[in-house]
Amino acid sequence: MNIRDIEVKLARAPLPVFPTVVSQILRLSEDPGATARDYEKIINISPELSAKILRTANSSYYGGNGQVATIQAALMRMGSDTVRSICVAVTFQATLQNKAAAQNMNMEAFWQHSLGVACATKILATLHKSPLKEPAFIAGLLHDIGKMALYMLMPQEGQLVRKYQEKQAADDYQAETAVLGVTHEEVGELAARLWTLPDMLLAPIAHHHRPLPADFASTPLMAYVNVGNALAYEAGLAFSPAGPNNEADPCALEFLGLPAEQYEPLRAVIVKEVQAISSQLGAAKG
């Protein structure tokens, strides 16, 4: 199998993994003229999404205290960036209710790992004094959409990868290379383009295991997600055997410039953040 075979399968899939509302919300982040009203219009299309946003905005985690009654009020309290992140998290979680994929992957482990990378990546962006804190959260959350595409839209191929992984005690990256000849990074980039996700998400999706140090200055999300993925594994928020492909790239660590002694407390903070957000959004079960 090659990447073109996978492209055909993805293009012919009856439904995309992400509904149109997510692409629309993410696209607003690239529009400098986008207003809170623009977000409100899109969110209100989905009653389920609206209800989740209001419930989350009223949680103790976000300080709503039951006083947020409209999407407009949620946007005013939390800001469009935070609301956008919650929208993506809620919709991402909903996509994991997939029976075919659940045969080949542990949905709850995948959700916890994805959320762990999202929290880690946002924290790293904050420590690096980057203005991309919320985009970092989204990039971390969606970094493994290539796995979603494989297991949800190509369950037979996903099953072969999983069987190889279990037999050889290989990580996902190694198993995909051996069985398919392509990795979830490549599949993820292809899926992101087909589903018209923002350009800024392409590099962290396509290179979170094999980042491109020469591009860190222009695309820091790639470094944040690479290190965030490693921290999530080290914190016990793993989806597959850790393996060498889930270690932080030395150049990414150097780019971040964080003292080594900061990483242990970071891991503890990541676990607490995942627990807090999970308690608001609930579990993801296939």
Backbone hydrogen bonds in HBPLUS format (Angstrom, degrees):
<---DONOR---> <-ACCEPTOR-->    atom                        ^
c    i                          cat <-CA-CA->   ^        H-A-AA   ^      H-
h    n   atom  resd res      DA  || num        DHA   H-A  angle D-A-AA Bond
n    s   type  num  typ     dist DA aas  dist angle  dist       angle   num
A0005-ASP N   A0002-ASN O   3.06 MM   3  5.42 122.9  2.40 105.5 119.0     1
A0006-ILE N   A0002-ASN O   3.24 MM   4  6.65 157.1  2.30 151.1 157.4     2
A0007-GLU N   A0003-ILE O   2.90 MM   4  6.12 149.0  1.99 140.6 149.7     3
A0008-VAL N   A0004-ARG O   3.05 MM   4  6.32 155.2  2.12 147.9 152.7     4
A0009-LYS N   A0005-ASP O   3.14 MM   4  6.47 158.1  2.19 145.1 150.9     5
A0010-LEU N   A0006-ILE O   2.86 MM   4  6.13 162.7  1.89 157.0 161.4     6
A0011-ALA N   A0007-GLU O   2.89 MM   4  6.03 161.1  1.93 148.7 154.2     7
A0012-ARG N   A0008-VAL O   2.98 MM   4  6.11 142.0  2.13 144.2 153.9     8
A0013-ALA N   A0010-LEU O   3.21 MM   3  5.19 154.4  2.28  99.6 107.3     9
A0022-VAL N   A0019-PRO O   3.12 MM   3  5.89 139.9  2.28 119.4 127.1    10
A0024-GLN N   A0020-THR O   2.97 MM   4  6.22 158.7  2.01 156.8 163.5    11
A0025-ILE N   A0021-VAL O   2.96 MM   4  6.15 156.9  2.01 144.5 150.4    12
A0026-LEU N   A0022-VAL O   2.88 MM   4  6.09 165.9  1.90 156.9 160.7    13
A0027-ARG N   A0023-SER O   2.87 MM   4  5.94 148.3  1.97 141.5 150.6    14
A0028-LEU N   A0024-GLN O   3.18 MM   4  6.44 139.6  2.36 139.8 148.9    15
A0028-LEU N   A0025-ILE O   3.23 MM   3  5.32 129.8  2.50  94.9 107.3    16
A0029-SER N   A0026-LEU O   3.08 MM   3  5.47 141.6  2.24 104.9 115.2    17
A0030-GLU N   A0027-ARG O   2.97 MM   3  5.47 153.2  2.05 112.2 120.3    18
A0031-ASP N   A0028-LEU O   3.00 MM   3  5.07 159.3  2.04 105.6 112.2    19
A0034-ALA N   A0031-ASP O   3.04 MM   3  5.40 169.3  2.05 118.3 120.5    20
A0038-ASP N   A0035-THR O   2.99 MM   3  5.23 129.0  2.26 101.4 114.5    21
A0039-TYR N   A0035-THR O   3.36 MM   4  6.86 152.6  2.44 147.8 154.0    22
A0040-GLU N   A0036-ALA O   2.91 MM   4  6.18 161.0  1.95 151.7 157.7    23
A0041-LYS N   A0037-ARG O   3.00 MM   4  6.19 157.1  2.05 148.0 152.2    24
A0042-ILE N   A0038-ASP O   3.38 MM   4  6.65 159.5  2.43 143.8 147.9    25
A0043-ILE N   A0039-TYR O   2.93 MM   4  6.14 173.2  1.93 163.6 165.6    26
A0044-ASN N   A0040-GLU O   2.97 MM   4  5.97 159.8  2.01 150.5 155.7    27
A0045-ILE N   A0042-ILE O   3.16 MM   3  5.48 152.8  2.23 105.7 113.9    28
A0046-SER N   A0043-ILE O   3.14 MM   3  5.87 148.9  2.24 118.0 124.0    29
A0050-SER N   A0046-SER O   2.90 MM   4  6.13 164.7  1.92 157.7 162.5    30
A0051-ALA N   A0047-PRO O   2.91 MM   4  6.09 159.0  1.96 147.4 152.6    31
A0052-LYS N   A0048-GLU O   3.06 MM   4  6.31 156.4  2.11 145.4 151.7    32
A0053-ILE N   A0049-LEU O   2.92 MM   4  6.17 158.9  1.96 153.9 159.7    33
A0054-LEU N   A0050-SER O   3.00 MM   4  6.25 164.1  2.02 152.8 156.5    34
A0055-ARG N   A0051-ALA O   2.91 MM   4  6.09 160.1  1.95 148.7 154.6    35
A0056-THR N   A0052-LYS O   2.90 MM   4  6.04 161.1  1.94 148.6 153.9    36
A0057-ALA N   A0053-ILE O   2.81 MM   4  5.97 159.0  1.85 149.9 156.5    37
A0058-ASN N   A0054-LEU O   3.00 MM   4  6.10 141.3  2.15 141.7 151.0    38
A0059-SER N   A0056-THR O   3.09 MM   3  5.14 160.0  2.13 104.4 110.5    39
A0062-TYR N   A0059-SER O   3.24 MM   3  5.60 131.7  2.49 103.6 113.6    40
A0064-GLY N   A0059-SER O   3.21 MM   5  5.61 150.0  2.30 150.5 147.6    41
A0067-GLN N   A0064-GLY O   3.12 MM   3  5.79 167.3  2.14 123.2 127.1    42
A0074-ALA N   A0070-THR O   2.99 MM   4  6.35 151.2  2.08 144.8 153.4    43
A0075-LEU N   A0071-ILE O   2.86 MM   4  6.11 157.3  1.92 152.4 157.9    44
A0076-MET N   A0072-GLN O   2.98 MM   4  6.24 151.3  2.06 143.4 151.4    45
A0077-ARG N   A0073-ALA O   2.91 MM   4  6.10 152.5  1.98 146.6 153.7    46
A0078-MET N   A0074-ALA O   2.90 MM   4  5.97 174.1  1.91 155.5 157.5    47
A0079-GLY N   A0075-LEU O   2.75 MM   4  4.82 140.9  1.91 125.3 136.7    48
A0083-VAL N   A0079-GLY O   3.10 MM   4  6.33 167.7  2.12 155.5 159.4    49
A0084-ARG N   A0080-SER O   2.84 MM   4  5.89 152.3  1.91 142.4 150.3    50
A0085-SER N   A0081-ASP O   3.07 MM   4  6.38 155.1  2.14 144.9 151.0    51
A0086-ILE N   A0082-THR O   2.98 MM   4  6.30 156.3  2.03 150.9 157.4    52
A0087-CYS N   A0083-VAL O   2.86 MM   4  6.10 159.9  1.90 152.2 157.8    53
A0088-VAL N   A0084-ARG O   3.03 MM   4  6.30 162.4  2.07 152.5 156.2    54
A0089-ALA N   A0085-SER O   2.92 MM   4  6.12 159.5  1.96 147.1 153.4    55
A0090-VAL N   A0086-ILE O   2.82 MM   4  5.98 166.5  1.83 157.6 160.6    56
A0091-THR N   A0087-CYS O   3.00 MM   4  6.14 165.8  2.02 148.9 153.1    57
A0092-PHE N   A0088-VAL O   2.76 MM   4  5.76 157.8  1.81 147.9 155.3    58
A0093-GLN N   A0089-ALA O   2.92 MM   4  6.01 160.3  1.96 145.0 150.3    59
A0094-ALA N   A0090-VAL O   3.06 MM   4  6.30 150.2  2.15 139.8 148.0    60
A0095-THR N   A0091-THR O   3.11 MM   4  6.42 141.0  2.27 144.4 153.8    61
A0095-THR N   A0092-PHE O   3.15 MM   3  5.30 128.8  2.43  97.6 110.6    62
A0096-LEU N   A0093-GLN O   3.06 MM   3  5.45 151.2  2.15 107.7 116.4    63
A0097-GLN N   A0094-ALA O   3.21 MM   3  5.79 166.3  2.23 116.6 118.8    64
A0102-ALA N   A0098-ASN O   2.98 MM   4  6.13 148.0  2.09 147.0 156.9    65
A0103-GLN N   A0100-ALA O   3.35 MM   3  5.69 153.1  2.43 103.7 111.0    66
A0104-ASN N   A0101-ALA O   2.92 MM   3  5.54 154.4  1.98 118.2 125.6    67
A0105-MET N   A0101-ALA O   3.05 MM   4  6.17 129.9  2.31 148.1 162.0    68
A0110-PHE N   A0106-ASN O   2.93 MM   4  6.17 156.3  1.98 153.5 161.1    69
A0111-TRP N   A0107-MET O   2.86 MM   4  6.07 160.3  1.90 151.2 156.3    70
A0112-GLN N   A0108-GLU O   2.91 MM   4  6.10 167.1  1.92 151.4 154.8    71
A0113-HIS N   A0109-ALA O   2.90 MM   4  6.02 157.4  1.96 145.3 151.8    72
A0114-SER N   A0110-PHE O   2.90 MM   4  6.05 168.2  1.92 150.3 154.1    73
A0115-LEU N   A0111-TRP O   2.85 MM   4  6.00 164.4  1.87 154.0 158.7    74
A0116-GLY N   A0112-GLN O   2.83 MM   4  5.90 146.5  1.94 137.9 148.0    75
A0117-VAL N   A0113-HIS O   2.89 MM   4  6.21 157.4  1.94 156.1 160.8    76
A0118-ALA N   A0114-SER O   2.95 MM   4  6.18 154.2  2.02 143.7 151.5    77
A0119-CYS N   A0115-LEU O   2.92 MM   4  6.15 164.3  1.95 152.0 154.9    78
A0120-ALA N   A0116-GLY O   2.91 MM   4  6.05 163.2  1.94 147.4 152.9    79
A0121-THR N   A0117-VAL O   2.81 MM   4  5.84 161.3  1.84 149.1 154.4    80
A0122-LYS N   A0118-ALA O   3.04 MM   4  6.22 158.3  2.09 147.0 152.5    81
A0123-ILE N   A0119-CYS O   3.01 MM   4  6.22 161.4  2.05 149.4 154.6    82
A0124-LEU N   A0120-ALA O   2.90 MM   4  6.14 160.1  1.94 151.6 157.2    83
A0125-ALA N   A0121-THR O   2.97 MM   4  6.18 155.8  2.03 145.1 151.6    84
A0126-THR N   A0122-LYS O   2.97 MM   4  6.21 152.4  2.04 145.7 153.4    85
A0127-LEU N   A0123-ILE O   2.91 MM   4  6.21 163.2  1.94 154.5 158.3    86
A0128-HIS N   A0124-LEU O   2.90 MM   4  6.02 140.5  2.06 141.6 152.9    87
A0130-SER N   A0125-ALA O   2.87 MM   5  5.18 170.5  1.88 162.7 160.1    88
A0129-LYS N   A0126-THR O   2.96 MM   3  5.04 156.7  2.02 107.1 112.0    89
A0136-ALA N   A0132-LEU O   2.80 MM   4  5.78 143.0  1.94 141.3 152.0    90
A0137-PHE N   A0133-LYS O   3.08 MM   4  6.42 148.0  2.18 141.7 149.5    91
A0138-ILE N   A0134-GLU O   3.08 MM   4  6.42 161.6  2.12 155.0 158.6    92
A0139-ALA N   A0135-PRO O   2.84 MM   4  6.03 160.1  1.88 148.6 154.6    93
A0140-GLY N   A0136-ALA O   2.90 MM   4  6.07 159.1  1.95 149.5 154.9    94
A0141-LEU N   A0137-PHE O   2.92 MM   4  6.13 154.9  1.98 146.3 153.7    95
A0142-LEU N   A0138-ILE O   2.96 MM   4  6.13 154.6  2.03 151.1 156.8    96
A0145-ILE N   A0142-LEU O   3.13 MM   3  5.49 149.0  2.23 129.9 124.3    97
A0147-LYS N   A0144-ASP O   2.93 MM   3  5.49 136.1  2.13 113.8 123.9    98
A0148-MET N   A0144-ASP O   3.41 MM   4  6.90 153.6  2.49 143.5 150.6    99
A0149-ALA N   A0145-ILE O   2.92 MM   4  6.17 159.6  1.96 148.3 152.9   100
A0150-LEU N   A0146-GLY O   3.03 MM   4  6.25 158.0  2.08 142.7 148.5   101
A0151-TYR N   A0147-LYS O   2.90 MM   4  6.08 176.4  1.90 159.4 159.9   102
A0152-MET N   A0148-MET O   2.80 MM   4  5.63 156.0  1.86 150.4 157.1   103
A0153-LEU N   A0149-ALA O   3.02 MM   4  5.35 149.1  2.11 128.0 137.8   104
A0154-MET N   A0150-LEU O   3.04 MM   4  4.93 132.1  2.28 116.4 127.7   105
A0158-GLY N   A0154-MET O   2.96 MM   4  6.19 162.3  1.99 155.8 161.6   106
A0159-GLN N   A0155-PRO O   2.84 MM   4  5.96 146.1  1.95 141.2 149.4   107
A0160-LEU N   A0156-GLN O   3.16 MM   4  6.49 152.4  2.24 144.6 151.1   108
A0161-VAL N   A0157-GLU O   3.06 MM   4  6.39 156.4  2.12 150.8 157.1   109
A0162-ARG N   A0158-GLY O   2.96 MM   4  6.19 160.8  1.99 148.1 153.3   110
A0163-LYS N   A0159-GLN O   2.94 MM   4  6.13 160.6  1.97 150.8 155.5   111
A0164-TYR N   A0160-LEU O   3.06 MM   4  6.22 160.4  2.10 146.2 151.3   112
A0165-GLN N   A0161-VAL O   2.92 MM   4  6.11 159.3  1.96 149.5 155.8   113
A0166-GLU N   A0162-ARG O   2.97 MM   4  6.20 160.6  2.01 151.2 155.4   114
A0167-LYS N   A0163-LYS O   2.99 MM   4  6.14 158.9  2.03 147.0 153.0   115
A0168-GLN N   A0164-TYR O   2.86 MM   4  5.90 163.9  1.89 156.3 160.1   116
A0169-ALA N   A0165-GLN O   2.81 MM   4  5.34 117.6  2.20 138.0 149.8   117
A0170-ALA N   A0165-GLN O   3.14 MM   5  4.72 140.5  2.30 123.4 132.2   118
A0175-ALA N   A0171-ASP O   3.00 MM   4  6.24 166.8  2.02 159.4 163.4   119
A0176-GLU N   A0172-ASP O   2.85 MM   4  5.96 165.1  1.87 157.2 160.9   120
A0177-THR N   A0173-TYR O   3.14 MM   4  6.26 160.7  2.18 143.3 148.6   121
A0178-ALA N   A0174-GLN O   3.05 MM   4  6.26 159.7  2.10 148.3 153.7   122
A0179-VAL N   A0175-ALA O   2.92 MM   4  6.00 162.1  1.96 152.9 157.5   123
A0180-LEU N   A0176-GLU O   2.78 MM   4  5.32 151.3  1.86 139.2 149.0   124
A0181-GLY N   A0176-GLU O   3.15 MM   5  6.51 136.3  2.35 145.2 151.7   125
A0181-GLY N   A0177-THR O   3.13 MM   4  4.45 128.3  2.41 102.6 115.7   126
A0187-VAL N   A0183-THR O   3.05 MM   4  6.41 165.9  2.07 152.5 156.7   127
A0188-GLY N   A0184-HIS O   2.73 MM   4  5.58 149.5  1.82 133.5 142.8   128
A0189-GLU N   A0185-GLU O   2.99 MM   4  6.25 157.1  2.05 147.6 152.4   129
A0190-LEU N   A0186-GLU O   3.12 MM   4  6.34 162.5  2.15 147.0 151.7   130
A0191-ALA N   A0187-VAL O   2.85 MM   4  6.08 161.9  1.88 152.2 157.3   131
A0192-ALA N   A0188-GLY O   2.84 MM   4  5.99 160.4  1.88 150.1 155.7   132
A0193-ARG N   A0189-GLU O   3.08 MM   4  6.30 150.3  2.17 145.1 152.1   133
A0194-LEU N   A0190-LEU O   2.96 MM   4  6.24 160.4  2.00 150.3 156.1   134
A0195-TRP N   A0191-ALA O   2.83 MM   4  5.98 151.2  1.92 152.5 160.2   135
A0197-LEU N   A0192-ALA O   2.90 MM   5  5.23 172.6  1.90 158.9 160.1   136
A0196-THR N   A0193-ARG O   3.14 MM   3  4.91 160.6  2.18 101.6 105.2   137
A0201-LEU N   A0198-PRO O   3.06 MM   3  5.75 159.9  2.10 119.0 125.0   138
A0202-LEU N   A0199-ASP O   3.03 MM   3  5.41 154.9  2.09 112.9 120.4   139
A0205-ILE N   A0201-LEU O   3.19 MM   4  6.22 146.6  2.31 145.6 154.6   140
A0206-ALA N   A0202-LEU O   2.81 MM   4  5.93 162.1  1.84 156.4 162.2   141
A0207-HIS N   A0203-ALA O   2.82 MM   4  5.67 137.0  2.00 152.5 161.2   142
A0215-ASP N   A0212-LEU O   2.84 MM   3  5.61 158.8  1.89 126.8 133.5   143
A0216-PHE N   A0213-PRO O   3.13 MM   3  5.24 170.7  2.13 111.7 114.6   144
A0219-THR N   A0215-ASP O   2.76 MM   4  5.76 148.6  1.86 157.9 168.8   145
A0222-MET N   A0219-THR O   3.15 MM   3  5.99 153.7  2.22 123.1 127.9   146
A0223-ALA N   A0220-PRO O   2.99 MM   3  5.35 122.8  2.33 107.2 120.4   147
A0224-TYR N   A0220-PRO O   3.04 MM   4  6.38 165.0  2.06 157.9 162.4   148
A0225-VAL N   A0221-LEU O   2.91 MM   4  6.01 165.1  1.93 150.8 154.1   149
A0226-ASN N   A0222-MET O   3.13 MM   4  6.21 155.3  2.19 138.5 145.6   150
A0227-VAL N   A0223-ALA O   3.09 MM   4  6.28 172.7  2.10 156.7 157.4   151
A0228-GLY N   A0224-TYR O   2.74 MM   4  5.78 152.2  1.82 144.3 154.0   152
A0229-ASN N   A0225-VAL O   2.82 MM   4  5.84 152.4  1.90 145.3 150.7   153
A0230-ALA N   A0226-ASN O   3.30 MM   4  6.58 158.6  2.34 140.9 146.0   154
A0231-LEU N   A0227-VAL O   2.88 MM   4  6.17 159.1  1.92 153.1 159.0   155
A0232-ALA N   A0228-GLY O   2.97 MM   4  6.14 154.1  2.04 145.1 151.8   156
A0233-TYR N   A0229-ASN O   3.12 MM   4  6.44 159.6  2.17 149.0 153.7   157
A0234-GLU N   A0230-ALA O   2.92 MM   4  6.19 161.3  1.96 150.4 156.2   158
A0235-ALA N   A0231-LEU O   2.85 MM   4  6.01 135.0  2.06 142.2 154.4   159
A0235-ALA N   A0232-ALA O   3.20 MM   3  5.03 128.1  2.49  90.3 103.9   160
A0237-LEU N   A0232-ALA O   2.83 MM   5  5.06 147.4  1.93 166.5 156.0   161
A0236-GLY N   A0233-TYR O   3.05 MM   3  5.24 161.4  2.08 109.2 113.7   162
A0246-ASN N   A0243-GLY O   3.25 MM   3  5.83 166.4  2.26 115.7 119.9   163
A0247-GLU N   A0244-PRO O   3.35 MM   3  5.51 156.8  2.41 112.6 110.9   164
A0252-ALA N   A0249-ASP O   2.98 MM   3  5.22 123.4  2.31 104.3 119.0   165
A0253-LEU N   A0249-ASP O   3.05 MM   4  6.43 156.7  2.11 157.2 164.2   166
A0254-GLU N   A0250-PRO O   2.94 MM   4  6.17 155.3  2.00 144.8 151.9   167
A0255-PHE N   A0251-CYS O   2.88 MM   4  6.06 150.7  1.96 140.2 148.4   168
A0256-LEU N   A0252-ALA O   3.05 MM   4  6.31 153.5  2.12 146.9 152.7   169
A0257-GLY N   A0253-LEU O   3.05 MM   4  6.29 149.1  2.15 144.1 152.6   170
A0262-GLN N   A0259-PRO O   2.97 MM   3  5.64 162.3  2.00 120.5 126.3   171
A0263-TYR N   A0260-ALA O   3.25 MM   3  5.82 156.8  2.30 115.0 120.6   172
A0266-LEU N   A0262-GLN O   3.11 MM   4  6.21 147.5  2.22 144.7 154.6   173
A0267-ARG N   A0263-TYR O   3.06 MM   4  6.28 150.4  2.15 146.0 151.5   174
A0268-ALA N   A0264-GLU O   3.41 MM   4  6.82 153.6  2.49 147.1 153.3   175
A0269-VAL N   A0265-PRO O   3.03 MM   4  6.33 156.2  2.09 149.9 156.2   176
A0270-ILE N   A0266-LEU O   2.90 MM   4  6.15 158.0  1.94 154.8 160.7   177
A0271-VAL N   A0267-ARG O   3.18 MM   4  6.44 160.6  2.22 147.3 151.0   178
A0272-LYS N   A0268-ALA O   3.18 MM   4  6.46 159.7  2.22 146.8 151.9   179
A0273-GLU N   A0269-VAL O   2.91 MM   4  6.17 157.5  1.96 153.4 159.7   180
A0274-VAL N   A0270-ILE O   2.95 MM   4  6.19 161.5  1.98 154.1 158.9   181
A0275-GLN N   A0271-VAL O   3.01 MM   4  6.24 159.2  2.05 148.2 153.8   182
A0276-ALA N   A0272-LYS O   2.94 MM   4  6.16 155.3  2.00 146.8 153.6   183
A0277-ILE N   A0273-GLU O   2.93 MM   4  6.15 170.7  1.94 157.0 158.7   184
A0278-SER N   A0274-VAL O   2.86 MM   4  5.84 160.5  1.89 148.2 154.8   185
A0279-SER N   A0275-GLN O   3.04 MM   4  6.09 146.4  2.16 138.3 146.3   186
A0280-GLN N   A0277-ILE O   3.02 MM   3  5.21 135.2  2.23 100.9 113.4   187
A0281-LEU N   A0277-ILE O   2.98 MM   4  6.27 156.9  2.03 154.4 161.3   188
A0282-GLY N   A0278-SER O   2.60 MM   4  5.19 147.2  1.70 145.0 151.9   189
